[in-house]
Amino acid sequence: MLTPFKFKDFLHPRPTPSGIDVDCKLKHFAIITYAINAKRFAGLFPSRFQLNSVIINGEQKGLVSVVPFMDVDFTSAVYPFPVFTMGKPTIEFIL
């Protein structure tokens, strides 16, 4: 029988901020993944990278994720700095 993992066994103490570290909370975080015709990505990436893909209904689909979220109280974790709130959509190709 497998021993169940305990979350507390994998926690690490938070490091002391330094340099350009920032502190912020995220709000409305989501990961949305689309399966798109893999041929549309031809020539988009250097040859050393290969797009992860899946076969859906016999057709190869490339995976693209959109990650929208809000940075809430974004500021320097080290130095006095203004506090910002901003939306930040991110598009990621799954390679």
MINU-592720 format. One record per residue: x, y, z of N, C-alpha, C in turn; chain; residue in one letter; residue number from 0. Coordinates in nm, 3 decimals. Layout:
BEGIN
- nxx/nyy/nzz/caxx/cayy/cazz/cxx/cyy/czz/mol/type/seq
- X/Y/Z/X/Y/Z/X/Y/Z/A/A/NUM
...
//
This chain:
BEGIN
- nxx/nyy/nzz/caxx/cayy/cazz/cxx/cyy/czz/mol/type/seq
- 0.084/-0.119/0.000/0.000/0.000/0.000/0.087/0.124/0.000/A/M/0
- 0.047/0.222/-0.077/0.121/0.347/-0.084/0.095/0.434/0.037/A/L/1
- 0.198/0.500/0.084/0.183/0.592/0.195/0.131/0.726/0.141/A/T/2
- 0.022/0.778/0.195/-0.029/0.906/0.143/0.067/1.020/0.173/A/P/3
- 0.076/1.114/0.078/0.158/1.232/0.098/0.090/1.326/0.196/A/F/4
- 0.169/1.393/0.275/0.120/1.495/0.367/0.174/1.630/0.320/A/K/5
- 0.085/1.725/0.303/0.125/1.857/0.253/0.234/1.918/0.339/A/F/6
- 0.223/1.905/0.471/0.321/1.965/0.562/0.461/1.910/0.543/A/K/7
- 0.474/1.788/0.489/0.605/1.728/0.467/0.680/1.791/0.350/A/D/8
- 0.610/1.870/0.269/0.672/1.929/0.151/0.682/2.081/0.159/A/F/9
- 0.643/2.138/0.270/0.652/2.283/0.287/0.796/2.324/0.318/A/L/10
- 0.836/2.437/0.266/0.968/2.493/0.293/0.950/2.631/0.353/A/H/11
- 1.041/2.674/0.439/1.027/2.810/0.493/1.042/2.913/0.382/A/P/12
- 0.966/3.019/0.394/0.971/3.125/0.293/1.107/3.195/0.300/A/R/13
- 1.177/3.209/0.187/1.308/3.275/0.190/1.294/3.424/0.218/A/P/14
- 1.398/3.483/0.271/1.399/3.627/0.296/1.409/3.700/0.162/A/T/15
- 1.319/3.796/0.135/1.324/3.868/0.008/1.454/3.947/-0.007/A/P/16
- 1.499/3.958/-0.132/1.619/4.037/-0.161/1.614/4.086/-0.304/A/S/17
- 1.700/4.179/-0.337/1.714/4.227/-0.476/1.586/4.281/-0.534/A/G/18
- 1.544/4.220/-0.646/1.426/4.269/-0.717/1.301/4.186/-0.688/A/I/19
- 1.300/4.114/-0.577/1.182/4.034/-0.540/1.061/4.125/-0.522/A/D/20
- 0.946/4.074/-0.561/0.821/4.149/-0.543/0.726/4.069/-0.456/A/V/21
- 0.627/4.138/-0.405/0.525/4.077/-0.322/0.390/4.114/-0.380/A/D/22
- 0.306/4.016/-0.406/0.171/4.046/-0.454/0.083/3.924/-0.437/A/C/23
- -0.044/3.949/-0.433/-0.143/3.842/-0.430/-0.206/3.833/-0.569/A/K/24
- -0.255/3.716/-0.605/-0.324/3.698/-0.732/-0.473/3.681/-0.706/A/L/25
- -0.552/3.735/-0.797/-0.697/3.728/-0.785/-0.753/3.687/-0.922/A/K/26
- -0.858/3.612/-0.924/-0.923/3.566/-1.047/-0.827/3.488/-1.136/A/H/27
- -0.746/3.403/-1.077/-0.648/3.323/-1.150/-0.717/3.205/-1.217/A/F/28
- -0.688/3.183/-1.344/-0.745/3.069/-1.416/-0.643/3.019/-1.518/A/A/29
- -0.647/2.891/-1.546/-0.567/2.833/-1.655/-0.667/2.775/-1.754/A/I/30
- -0.667/2.829/-1.876/-0.759/2.785/-1.980/-0.673/2.729/-2.093/A/I/31
- -0.693/2.603/-2.128/-0.611/2.540/-2.232/-0.697/2.508/-2.353/A/T/32
- -0.647/2.549/-2.470/-0.716/2.524/-2.597/-0.637/2.422/-2.678/A/Y/33
- -0.707/2.339/-2.753/-0.645/2.247/-2.849/-0.667/2.306/-2.987/A/A/34
- -0.559/2.344/-3.054/-0.566/2.415/-3.183/-0.494/2.332/-3.289/A/I/35
- -0.539/2.339/-3.411/-0.475/2.266/-3.520/-0.324/2.288/-3.516/A/N/36
- -0.247/2.181/-3.497/-0.102/2.190/-3.479/-0.032/2.252/-3.600/A/A/37
- -0.089/2.238/-3.719/-0.027/2.294/-3.840/-0.018/2.447/-3.834/A/K/38
- -0.104/2.510/-3.758/-0.102/2.656/-3.746/0.024/2.707/-3.678/A/R/39
- 0.096/2.618/-3.606/0.216/2.657/-3.535/0.343/2.633/-3.617/A/F/40
- 0.329/2.578/-3.737/0.447/2.546/-3.820/0.533/2.671/-3.841/A/A/41
- 0.664/2.658/-3.813/0.758/2.768/-3.833/0.757/2.872/-3.723/A/G/42
- 0.675/2.854/-3.623/0.664/2.953/-3.516/0.773/2.938/-3.411/A/L/43
- 0.820/2.814/-3.390/0.919/2.787/-3.286/1.049/2.738/-3.348/A/F/44
- 1.163/2.764/-3.283/1.289/2.706/-3.330/1.278/2.553/-3.333/A/P/45
- 1.353/2.491/-3.422/1.341/2.346/-3.441/1.375/2.264/-3.317/A/S/46
- 1.452/2.319/-3.223/1.486/2.242/-3.103/1.369/2.226/-3.007/A/R/47
- 1.261/2.303/-3.029/1.141/2.291/-2.947/1.034/2.216/-3.024/A/F/48
- 0.962/2.132/-2.953/0.852/2.060/-3.016/0.726/2.086/-2.936/A/Q/49
- 0.622/2.128/-3.004/0.495/2.158/-2.941/0.432/2.029/-2.890/A/L/50
- 0.389/2.030/-2.765/0.313/1.915/-2.713/0.179/1.913/-2.784/A/N/51
- 0.134/1.796/-2.818/0.008/1.787/-2.889/-0.069/1.663/-2.842/A/S/52
- -0.195/1.662/-2.878/-0.283/1.549/-2.849/-0.359/1.516/-2.977/A/V/53
- -0.406/1.394/-2.986/-0.488/1.353/-3.101/-0.634/1.358/-3.057/A/I/54
- -0.713/1.438/-3.127/-0.856/1.450/-3.098/-0.931/1.420/-3.227/A/I/55
- -1.017/1.321/-3.224/-1.092/1.278/-3.343/-0.999/1.254/-3.462/A/N/56
- -0.884/1.193/-3.437/-0.790/1.160/-3.543/-0.708/1.278/-3.595/A/G/57
- -0.719/1.395/-3.535/-0.646/1.513/-3.581/-0.550/1.560/-3.471/A/E/58
- -0.426/1.594/-3.512/-0.326/1.641/-3.416/-0.356/1.786/-3.377/A/Q/59
- -0.365/1.809/-3.247/-0.395/1.944/-3.194/-0.281/1.989/-3.104/A/K/60
- -0.236/2.113/-3.122/-0.136/2.173/-3.035/-0.205/2.235/-2.915/A/G/61
- -0.137/2.237/-2.801/-0.197/2.290/-2.678/-0.147/2.431/-2.650/A/L/62
- -0.239/2.523/-2.630/-0.208/2.662/-2.596/-0.288/2.697/-2.471/A/V/63
- -0.219/2.754/-2.371/-0.287/2.793/-2.248/-0.291/2.944/-2.236/A/S/64
- -0.403/2.995/-2.190/-0.419/3.136/-2.158/-0.434/3.142/-2.007/A/V/65
- -0.358/3.231/-1.943/-0.359/3.240/-1.797/-0.392/3.384/-1.756/A/V/66
- -0.521/3.416/-1.741/-0.557/3.550/-1.696/-0.557/3.558/-1.543/A/P/67
- -0.515/3.672/-1.491/-0.522/3.695/-1.347/-0.503/3.843/-1.318/A/F/68
- -0.532/3.881/-1.195/-0.510/4.018/-1.148/-0.398/4.015/-1.045/A/M/69
- -0.298/4.102/-1.065/-0.198/4.125/-0.960/-0.261/4.225/-0.863/A/D/70
- -0.271/4.186/-0.738/-0.329/4.274/-0.636/-0.216/4.315/-0.542/A/V/71
- -0.206/4.437/-0.509/-0.105/4.497/-0.422/0.039/4.461/-0.462/A/D/72
- 0.068/4.469/-0.592/0.202/4.441/-0.647/0.299/4.551/-0.601/A/F/73
- 0.406/4.511/-0.535/0.504/4.608/-0.486/0.638/4.538/-0.462/A/T/74
- 0.741/4.616/-0.438/0.871/4.559/-0.404/0.864/4.493/-0.266/A/S/75
- 0.926/4.377/-0.255/0.928/4.308/-0.126/1.044/4.357/-0.040/A/A/76
- 1.129/4.443/-0.097/1.251/4.484/-0.027/1.255/4.635/-0.003/A/V/77
- 1.222/4.713/-0.106/1.240/4.858/-0.101/1.105/4.929/-0.097/A/Y/78
- 1.101/5.053/-0.044/0.978/5.132/-0.052/0.943/5.152/-0.200/A/P/79
- 0.820/5.124/-0.237/0.781/5.128/-0.378/0.630/5.145/-0.384/A/F/80
- 0.577/5.214/-0.486/0.431/5.225/-0.498/0.365/5.087/-0.510/A/P/81
- 0.238/5.081/-0.476/0.161/4.957/-0.484/0.069/4.966/-0.605/A/V/82
- 0.067/4.861/-0.687/-0.013/4.860/-0.808/-0.110/4.742/-0.808/A/F/83
- -0.224/4.761/-0.875/-0.317/4.653/-0.907/-0.333/4.654/-1.057/A/T/84
- -0.314/4.538/-1.121/-0.320/4.536/-1.267/-0.362/4.398/-1.316/A/M/85
- -0.431/4.397/-1.428/-0.465/4.271/-1.494/-0.346/4.224/-1.575/A/G/86
- -0.331/4.094/-1.587/-0.215/4.044/-1.659/-0.251/3.914/-1.731/A/K/87
- -0.295/3.923/-1.857/-0.319/3.799/-1.931/-0.187/3.744/-1.984/A/P/88
- -0.171/3.616/-1.982/-0.050/3.551/-2.031/-0.092/3.438/-2.125/A/T/89
- -0.023/3.427/-2.239/-0.048/3.316/-2.331/0.077/3.229/-2.330/A/I/90
- 0.057/3.099/-2.312/0.168/3.006/-2.304/0.148/2.893/-2.404/A/E/91
- 0.252/2.865/-2.480/0.252/2.749/-2.568/0.310/2.634/-2.489/A/F/92
- 0.247/2.520/-2.492/0.292/2.406/-2.414/0.391/2.328/-2.498/A/I/93
- 0.520/2.344/-2.464/0.627/2.279/-2.539/0.683/2.163/-2.464/A/L/94
//
